[in-house]
Structures are given as structure tokens and as C-alpha cells.
């Protein structure tokens, strides 16, 4: 069965006993959030042996063999494969054959940016599983979905947010879910004991996201060996802060979670291994302190005459000094 909206998809998810779940969403971050939610809800009911391509170093054949071994010993598994549409034809066919012939009650959770290369799997899930398909989502549907997500975040912090404040947030950061998430969390912390977030709070706290391509600079700051940013434009400073915060959160997860934990951030296997090694070496405390440094820099930007470039250089210097002390 196929759905084009998250709410009815998860309503059906909670009341049925399906074993096959497919998420199609062009945006990697949005898709990973949906996959994480599916896996979380499944794991609440029982303990699974979690299997993914990272366990077999990207080998589809080895993954299927390991699943069959588990099934032979009557242990249920949760199989997670994201970006299945990027696999080659032979690998996709292997997965399709496994799905058509499987007799076990393993849970299978797949993710793809589009259904073009996986039509056989798509048709199978339409008949025997659940699909959330957002590849043709209309702009007003996305806005409604993001509005509900903002309200969910606020509810976790025991806050409410006005519809006008949500509209202003969209105006400032656009429809980038990662930026929306970062800015929403930031404003819930900023308002402290205030229960209702309004337009004034958004205006005072949230950044204007005129340049969404800050991720590479943020990756270089957190994971690389150099820092290059020559802009003193405050409008590009705050999106960069949000992007750095996201990379530090990735580091926190990699330093904290075990290898088999499905909550590990999803990224190409080789890149995941490289960053996992560095995160484990630096440790959880490093990333936690770095988040505190970043918060201080963000506050300074709102009250200091220092130029954005100088504040970023200060943050980078603190980061590298702490890295030396690890």
C-alpha cells in the first residue's frame, strides 16, 4: 500500500502487521529522519538483530547470507538498506529476489531517493508492504509536514508555537529540514520558561538562510584539517553555525553509539568508517564541549561588535586546541 503523506502512513504502520517498509524521498536528511522513526517504532516492540550494508562492508551478497543465517537459527532481524536506488542492477536484482522468496518474518526497511531503478521492489511493496512516497510532494504538503514537525519539536520542550511564528521561520530558513530543526531547537532553548513561541522570538533568535551550501565548510571545520571562510556577511554566518551544529551532533552520535546501533548517521560506508574512527578518538566530551563553544560564539554574534570571520576563527582555534589536548 502506498501513501503520499506521513500521517496516514504512520497511522497504518501502527495498526498493521506489515514486514516491508519503503521510504522514497529525494532529500537525504528528510529520508533518514523517516527511516530512523520507522526503525525506532519497530524496535520498541521487540529486540531485533539489526543488519545493514555497513555490517558487510557494502556487500549485498554477504548481507543476504547473514540474514539467512539468522533466520535459520530462528532469530528475527531488522534489515535496513538506504539509497537502494544507487546500487547497481545486479545488486538490486539480488535484493528483489530475496524479498520475493523470503519466508522469514524479518522486518525490511528500505530507503531511496526515487523509484526509477527499483520498480520491481516498488511494485512488491505496493502489494505486500507499506510505502511512503514523497518524490512528487507538493509545496503546500511539504509546508504542512514541516509545520507539524516544528510543533512536535516544541512539544518535546513543553512549548507551543504560533502559526505566524512558523511562517516567519519558513521565511527565514526556507524548507531545509536540517536548518528548520536546528533553529527550532535553538529558539525553544532561548525562550527559557516562556511557554508560547511567537514571531518576536523567531526574529530575535533565528538566522536568515540565504546560502544553503554551508555544509562543506562546516564539514571542513569539524572533520577536516583547514578552515577557509572569507565572508564577513552575517547572513551567511548563522546558516554556517547551524551546519556546524549538525556536524557536531553527528560526531556525538558516532562517539556514543555502538557499531550495530541503527541510530548511527547514514552516509556512504567509507566516509562513515573514517568519521567513526576520528569520533571515537576524539571522544564524546570533545564534541559536547565543542557544542558549548559554538553556543558561546552564537551568542557573541548577537551582542558583540566582532566580525563573523573573527568569531569563526575563535571557535576554530578553541576546537583545535581541545583536539590537541585529547
CORBELHU-V43629 format. One line per field, one symbol per residue. ss: DSSP state (H for helix, E for strand, - for the rest). burial: + if it has 24 or more other ideal C-beta (glycine too) atoms within 12 Angstrom, else -. A space follows every 50 residues. Layout:
ss->???
burial->???
This chain:
ss->-EE--HHHHHHHHHH----EEEEE---HHHHHHHHHHHHHHHHHH---EE EEHHHH---HHHHHHHHHHHHH----EEEEE--HHH--HHHHHHHHHHHH H-----EEEEEE------HHHHHHHHHH-EEEE-----HHHHHHHHHHHH HHHHHH---EE-HHHHHHHHHHH---HHHHHHHHHHHHHH-----EE-HH HHHHH---------HHHHHHHHH----------HHHHHHHHHHHHHHHHH HHHHHH------------HHHHHHHHHHHHHH-HHHHHHHHHHHHHHHHH HHH----HHHHHHHHHHHHHHHHHH-
burial->-++-++--++--+----++++++++-+++++++++++++-+++----+++ +++++----+--++-++--++----++++++++++-+---++-+++-++- -+-+-++++++++++--+-+++-++---+++++++-+----+--+++-++ ++++--+-+-+---++-+++-++++++++++++++++++++-----++-- ++--+++++-++-++-+++-+++---+-+----+-+++++++++++++++ ++++++----+++++++-+--+--++-+++-+---++-+++-+++-++-- ++-----+--++-+++-++---+---
